[in-house]
Structure formats: C-alpha cells, structure tokens
Amino acid sequence: MNRIASFLCVLGALIHFSPLALAQGGPPFRSDDPDTPGNKLWEINTLVIGSRNPTEGSYETPLIDINYGLGNRVQLKYEVPLSIHESRGVQGHVAAGLGNSLLGVKWRIYAHHPRTAEAGQLDKRESNFGISIYPQVALNNPTHSVRREIAEPGPQLLIPAEINAKIGPIRLSGELGYWFTSKGVPNSWIRGVIVGHEFRNKIELSVELFDQYSTKGVGDEAETHDSTVGVGGRMPIARQGSVWFIWMVGRSLTTVTRTNGQPSWIASAGFQFVTGGRRRHSSD
C-alpha cells in the first residue's frame, strides 16, 4: 500500500504543478496510446529492456520496434527482440536467442478537436480526446527459442483499446487489452495508465501504472500478476525532434516473493528515431 500511496502522490504532484501535461504511451512504457506517427512518417525505437525477480530475469538486448504511418489514423508495426532468459538458483543458466516477432495495426477510430476561441473553428493542431484499437499478433521465429525457454510458444493475439484525453491542465492515456494464447500459456488481461508533463525544453516526464494478470493458472501453477509502477520520459537530442533519448525505471507495486512472479525491478533505455518531429496527437 505504501507504493500505491507514493504513486498517487507523484500523480497528484504532476497534475497540480503542470501548466500543460502530456501523456504519451508506447516505448519506453509498457502500455500504449491512440497516437500515430503521421502519414508516410516513421517511428523506430531501439531499446535495451530488463526485468528481474528472485528466481529469473528477462532481457531484450536490443528490442527493435518499427512503426509506419499509413495515413494519419493508421500505424503499422513490426517488433522483434534479441532475448536473454536467466534462471537463478542452484541449477541456474542463461540462454539467448531471437524472441517472438510482433506485428500490429493501430487504427485511431476517433479524435475530437476543440474549437478555437477566435473563430469557433476546429483546432487541428491537437486533439483533446482520442480512441484507438491496436490488434497485434506474436509469432515464433524459425529458431529454437521456445524449446530453450527464451520465448513463449505462439501464435498469441493481443486485442487492446487505447484512449487519451486532455482534461484541463492534464493529459492522460490508458490501455485495456486481452491476450489470447495457446500451448500452456494462460490468457491474460493488460491494463495501464500514464500521466505526464512536458517541460518547456520539450523534455517529457511521465508516471505509469501497469498490470497484467492471467485469467487462470496453467496446470498446478497459480494465477499470476505483474503489477508495476514506473517513471520515465523522453528527451530530444537532435534538432527538429528527430532523435529522442527514452527511458523508464520501475518496480512491483506489491511485495516481491519467490513464488508470486512480481518483478524486483524493471528498466528500459534507448533511442527513438522519428520523421516529422514527434508522434501525432492530432492531425487527421
């Protein structure tokens, strides 16, 4: 409960002190938002990602995430990691190999634009409310990664919906989705919410609350939860916002034990390469 209270304090501080707060999902965060790169524009993320608990660790070194805007409402995605799995204990071992490929199509089905105060016309520069759906499928590559316990067996299908809204001085984003799996991997729900602040020098700082939990255990295994709080952000390192440094650190919201699978820590860091300056909160 202390960690939940700490998260709420940080959230409240961002809301109270931010003249303009933005929350952008996607890398480096665990949940996504309705925004897209823009028509014929690219967003490429290269990240090193890690998570660890008392019995095992999982690392992606790196994760390559490629996104392309097909019109202003559609985003095509391809993602693949070089994965490392670490088993800890007396018979611990480390295995590395190609992880699963993730393919997706995001469709921003709705965006609301406020009217300007002067002319009463729609302000196309930025929306204050958006909704998207983002189906994604995880496929095994023709390697031995599943047998070596580096990757989970596929195919797996994720059906999520994303929403963001600007409410007064803040902007929130949230995601709710369901993983359909097979071959001994339990189905699971995911849900996440992000709130953040963009400073005048375009540095972004955000807080994320994320949870993934299985709908039932597999065999004799109990249901699992992966509930985390993370702090992260983006910092431009090139003119016109074409290259950003992105990062996130966090940990479990609950007590970590050897049996509940909660991460002792999570972290990610890398670079985001975009054409057109930054992801689109607006144009249709």
Secondary structure, 3 states (H helix, E strand, C coil): CHHHHHHHHHHHHHHHHCCCCCCCCCCCCCCCCCCECCCCCEEEEEEEEEEECCCEEEEEEEEEEEEEECCCCEEEEEEEEEEEEEECCCCCEEEEEECCEEEEEEEEEEEECCECCCCCCECCCCCCEEEEECCEEEECCCCCCCCCCCCCCCCEEEEEEEEEEEECCEEEEEEEEEEECCCCCCCEEEEEEEEEEECCCCCEEEEEEEEEEECCCCCCCCCCEEEEEEEEEEEECCHHHCEEEEEEEEEECCCCCCCCCCCCEEEEEEEEEECCCCCECCCC
